[in-house]
């Protein structure tokens, strides 16, 4: 059951592109693992950096799954938000910091698990 919940959370995370999926029962450790997997899917050439081109392709693929599109302004806002050190690329640590901030906002009681009452 836990594996199924984690798999569903990961699929939702990847389909959502920029959104970190918080599902009831997800732990902070699972959120970290999901963020790492999300980065591996973003970093298609495996160089440890999410280039602007890789990020745009990742966002476009997620938007296509949702039946939407990503415009240039959305892409630029996302890159600026993720690239906290301003080096022009997204690192795994930068992506994880954003994903964990979203997890922490959802985990209102700070118990390290998204409880049913905290899940969207």
Backbone as CSV, one residue per row, in Angstrom:
resi,resn,N_x,N_y,N_z,CA_x,CA_y,CA_z,C_x,C_y,C_z
1,UNK,0.816,-1.188,0.000,0.000,0.000,0.000,0.862,1.254,0.000
2,UNK,1.913,1.270,0.840,2.798,2.422,0.879,3.495,2.607,-0.463
3,UNK,3.902,1.514,-1.102,4.554,1.600,-2.407,3.607,2.179,-3.434
4,UNK,2.359,1.764,-3.421,1.372,2.289,-4.367,1.158,3.776,-4.139
5,UNK,1.064,4.194,-2.896,0.867,5.616,-2.596,2.072,6.423,-3.057
6,UNK,3.266,5.886,-2.819,4.469,6.590,-3.253,4.525,6.673,-4.773
7,UNK,4.192,5.585,-5.445,4.195,5.583,-6.904,3.205,6.598,-7.448
8,UNK,2.014,6.638,-6.873,1.024,7.617,-7.319,1.489,9.038,-7.058
9,UNK,2.103,9.271,-5.923,2.621,10.609,-5.615,3.702,10.998,-6.609
10,UNK,4.571,10.062,-6.955,5.640,10.342,-7.912,5.075,10.636,-9.291
11,UNK,4.098,9.850,-9.714,3.474,10.089,-11.017,2.814,11.461,-11.035
12,UNK,2.098,11.793,-9.988,1.465,13.110,-9.924,2.505,14.207,-9.938
13,UNK,3.614,13.992,-9.257,4.693,14.962,-9.220,5.244,15.196,-10.613
14,UNK,5.530,14.121,-11.325,6.095,14.244,-12.658,5.091,14.832,-13.639
15,UNK,3.859,14.453,-13.536,2.841,14.988,-14.425,2.608,16.462,-14.162
16,UNK,2.751,16.857,-12.919,2.528,18.244,-12.562,3.668,19.161,-12.924
17,UNK,4.804,18.628,-13.269,5.920,19.452,-13.652,6.448,20.266,-12.493
18,UNK,5.913,21.454,-12.303,6.439,22.336,-11.278,5.829,22.099,-9.917
19,UNK,4.769,21.376,-9.858,4.096,21.181,-8.570,4.666,19.985,-7.837
20,UNK,4.806,20.154,-6.560,5.219,19.032,-5.716,3.950,18.397,-5.203
21,UNK,3.751,17.125,-5.534,2.526,16.455,-5.142,2.605,16.034,-3.687
22,UNK,1.711,16.541,-2.883,1.611,16.094,-1.506,0.375,15.227,-1.392
23,UNK,0.599,13.975,-1.104,-0.488,13.020,-0.936,-0.506,12.569,0.512
24,UNK,-1.675,12.274,0.990,-1.798,11.778,2.354,-0.898,10.564,2.521
25,UNK,-0.131,10.566,3.585,0.776,9.473,3.881,2.189,9.683,3.386
26,UNK,2.408,10.672,2.538,3.761,10.917,2.036,4.641,11.453,3.166
27,UNK,5.836,10.876,3.280,6.789,11.337,4.286,7.774,12.310,3.651
28,UNK,8.497,12.997,4.504,9.520,13.925,4.005,10.588,13.144,3.235
29,UNK,10.965,11.973,3.712,11.948,11.156,2.998,11.439,10.759,1.616
30,UNK,10.157,10.441,1.509,9.582,10.123,0.199,9.571,11.351,-0.701
31,UNK,9.333,12.509,-0.128,9.363,13.745,-0.913,10.771,14.004,-1.444
32,UNK,11.778,13.712,-0.628,13.170,13.868,-1.064,13.464,12.915,-2.218
33,UNK,13.034,11.664,-2.085,13.251,10.670,-3.145,12.516,11.070,-4.425
34,UNK,11.301,11.565,-4.285,10.523,11.985,-5.457,11.191,13.169,-6.146
35,UNK,11.741,14.088,-5.368,12.430,15.236,-5.943,13.676,14.797,-6.706
36,UNK,14.409,13.829,-6.154,15.599,13.314,-6.837,15.217,12.661,-8.162
37,UNK,14.137,11.897,-8.148,13.677,11.257,-9.388,13.227,12.320,-10.390
38,UNK,12.541,13.316,-9.907,12.093,14.415,-10.769,13.305,15.079,-11.431
39,UNK,14.375,15.297,-10.647,15.574,15.908,-11.225,16.209,15.009,-12.274
40,UNK,16.265,13.712,-12.011,16.836,12.793,-13.013,16.047,12.849,-14.316
41,UNK,14.731,13.023,-14.229,13.920,13.146,-15.441,14.146,14.483,-16.134
42,UNK,14.449,15.501,-15.374,14.727,16.822,-15.943,16.095,16.831,-16.613
43,UNK,17.108,16.279,-15.961,18.499,16.296,-16.435,18.719,15.181,-17.454
44,UNK,18.223,15.392,-18.652,18.220,14.319,-19.651,19.614,13.918,-20.127
45,UNK,20.596,14.813,-20.058,21.936,14.429,-20.498,22.805,13.930,-19.350
46,UNK,22.279,13.929,-18.135,22.973,13.350,-16.996,24.205,14.094,-16.520
47,UNK,24.294,15.381,-16.831,25.484,16.134,-16.412,25.352,16.761,-15.026
48,UNK,24.236,16.502,-14.350,24.044,17.042,-13.012,23.522,18.464,-12.982
49,UNK,23.151,18.981,-14.146,22.625,20.345,-14.253,21.389,20.326,-15.136
50,UNK,20.369,21.042,-14.704,19.185,21.195,-15.539,19.330,22.474,-16.345
51,UNK,19.710,22.333,-17.592,19.884,23.513,-18.449,18.528,24.145,-18.729
52,UNK,18.530,25.392,-19.184,17.255,26.007,-19.562,16.498,25.186,-20.605
53,UNK,17.221,24.605,-21.533,16.580,23.794,-22.571,15.953,22.535,-21.971
54,UNK,16.656,21.908,-21.046,16.113,20.715,-20.396,14.899,21.070,-19.546
55,UNK,14.970,22.193,-18.834,13.837,22.611,-18.018,12.629,22.909,-18.893
56,UNK,12.837,23.594,-19.999,11.723,23.917,-20.898,11.103,22.641,-21.446
57,UNK,11.928,21.697,-21.865,11.410,20.425,-22.395,10.645,19.665,-21.315
58,UNK,11.158,19.662,-20.087,10.503,19.002,-18.962,9.145,19.639,-18.690
59,UNK,9.114,20.968,-18.679,7.855,21.681,-18.442,6.865,21.441,-19.574
60,UNK,7.353,21.458,-20.812,6.469,21.219,-21.961,5.858,19.824,-21.916
61,UNK,6.668,18.829,-21.548,6.170,17.452,-21.474,5.096,17.322,-20.397
62,UNK,5.326,17.932,-19.243,4.336,17.886,-18.156,3.059,18.612,-18.564
63,UNK,3.202,19.753,-19.218,2.034,20.516,-19.652,1.240,19.730,-20.695
64,UNK,1.945,19.067,-21.598,1.269,18.264,-22.620,0.429,17.167,-21.980
65,UNK,0.950,16.531,-20.932,0.192,15.491,-20.228,-1.071,16.060,-19.597
66,UNK,-1.019,17.320,-19.188,-2.190,17.972,-18.589,-3.110,18.581,-19.648
67,UNK,-2.655,18.583,-20.901,-3.454,19.180,-21.971,-3.341,20.698,-22.008
68,UNK,-2.223,21.216,-21.516,-1.993,22.660,-21.503,-0.677,22.966,-22.211
69,UNK,-0.293,24.218,-22.186,0.988,24.633,-22.751,1.707,25.540,-21.750
70,UNK,2.993,25.716,-21.991,3.818,26.602,-21.175,4.275,27.739,-22.069
71,UNK,3.957,28.974,-21.683,4.435,30.096,-22.485,5.806,30.547,-21.982
72,UNK,6.436,31.400,-22.738,7.792,31.844,-22.424,7.865,32.536,-21.064
73,UNK,6.865,33.322,-20.732,6.868,34.022,-19.442,6.797,33.030,-18.274
74,UNK,5.964,32.000,-18.400,5.883,30.976,-17.356,7.227,30.275,-17.189
75,UNK,7.829,29.928,-18.311,9.126,29.268,-18.273,10.165,30.153,-17.588
76,UNK,10.224,31.413,-17.961,11.224,32.321,-17.384,11.010,32.519,-15.881
77,UNK,9.751,32.615,-15.455,9.478,32.736,-14.011,9.941,31.488,-13.264
78,UNK,9.669,30.347,-13.840,10.049,29.081,-13.201,11.563,28.951,-13.097
79,UNK,12.257,29.253,-14.168,13.718,29.186,-14.151,14.286,30.148,-13.118
80,UNK,13.759,31.360,-13.085,14.253,32.353,-12.124,13.997,31.886,-10.686
81,UNK,12.825,31.311,-10.440,12.482,30.841,-9.099,13.375,29.669,-8.672
82,UNK,13.647,28.762,-9.597,14.463,27.593,-9.263,15.953,27.908,-9.168
83,UNK,16.461,28.739,-10.046,17.898,29.022,-10.136,18.296,30.037,-9.066
84,UNK,18.309,29.585,-7.828,18.529,30.508,-6.709,19.949,31.055,-6.640
85,UNK,20.926,30.360,-7.229,22.291,30.888,-7.196,22.638,31.708,-8.440
86,UNK,21.694,31.796,-9.383,21.872,32.655,-10.554,22.901,32.186,-11.560
87,UNK,23.234,30.885,-11.568,24.238,30.407,-12.519,23.652,29.989,-13.868
88,UNK,22.349,30.149,-14.031,21.718,29.858,-15.318,21.253,28.420,-15.496
89,UNK,21.489,27.565,-14.506,21.040,26.172,-14.561,20.377,25.813,-13.234
90,UNK,19.646,24.711,-13.240,18.967,24.224,-12.048,19.715,22.999,-11.535
91,UNK,20.100,23.038,-10.279,20.763,21.886,-9.674,19.737,21.023,-8.947
92,UNK,20.138,19.815,-8.622,19.259,18.928,-7.846,18.938,19.562,-6.503
93,UNK,19.923,20.222,-5.903,19.710,20.865,-4.598,18.708,22.005,-4.701
94,UNK,18.762,22.773,-5.785,17.810,23.871,-5.958,16.394,23.337,-6.141
95,UNK,16.246,22.306,-6.941,14.925,21.711,-7.146,14.411,21.112,-5.846
96,UNK,15.282,20.408,-5.134,14.875,19.798,-3.876,14.477,20.859,-2.852
97,UNK,15.181,21.968,-2.807,14.839,23.029,-1.854,13.421,23.536,-2.108
98,UNK,13.065,23.725,-3.374,11.712,24.175,-3.679,10.685,23.096,-3.324
99,UNK,10.968,21.866,-3.702,10.031,20.782,-3.433,9.828,20.582,-1.931
100,UNK,10.894,20.656,-1.160,10.761,20.472,0.293,10.083,21.667,0.959
101,UNK,10.271,22.850,0.417,9.550,24.012,0.950,8.047,23.812,0.769
102,UNK,7.647,23.265,-0.375,6.231,22.975,-0.612,5.744,21.882,0.338
103,UNK,6.567,20.857,0.531,6.199,19.797,1.467,6.024,20.383,2.868
104,UNK,6.981,21.190,3.287,6.943,21.758,4.636,5.736,22.669,4.839
105,UNK,5.352,23.406,3.802,4.145,24.241,3.913,2.904,23.365,4.095
106,UNK,2.868,22.230,3.401,1.713,21.334,3.513,1.692,20.609,4.863
107,UNK,2.863,20.317,5.413,2.974,19.574,6.673,2.791,20.545,7.848
108,UNK,1.566,20.986,8.022,1.264,22.042,9.002,1.623,21.653,10.433
109,UNK,1.473,20.391,10.778,1.774,19.986,12.155,3.237,19.572,12.345
110,UNK,4.018,19.660,11.283,5.460,19.407,11.324,5.843,18.027,11.859
111,UNK,5.036,17.016,11.510,5.357,15.668,11.964,6.108,14.858,10.909
112,UNK,6.442,15.488,9.767,7.202,14.806,8.725,6.382,13.931,7.812
113,UNK,5.061,14.010,7.943,4.143,13.214,7.119,2.975,14.123,6.709
114,UNK,2.557,13.972,5.458,1.364,14.700,5.023,0.158,13.888,5.491
115,UNK,-0.490,14.370,6.524,-1.671,13.708,7.075,-2.861,13.957,6.160
116,UNK,-3.894,13.159,6.291,-5.082,13.289,5.445,-5.642,14.704,5.472
117,UNK,-5.654,15.331,6.635,-6.189,16.694,6.758,-5.303,17.730,6.057
118,UNK,-4.023,17.396,5.808,-3.098,18.344,5.191,-3.014,18.179,3.677
119,UNK,-3.425,17.017,3.172,-3.333,16.748,1.742,-4.346,17.595,0.986
120,UNK,-3.910,18.109,-0.166,-4.847,18.920,-0.980,-5.986,18.099,-1.535
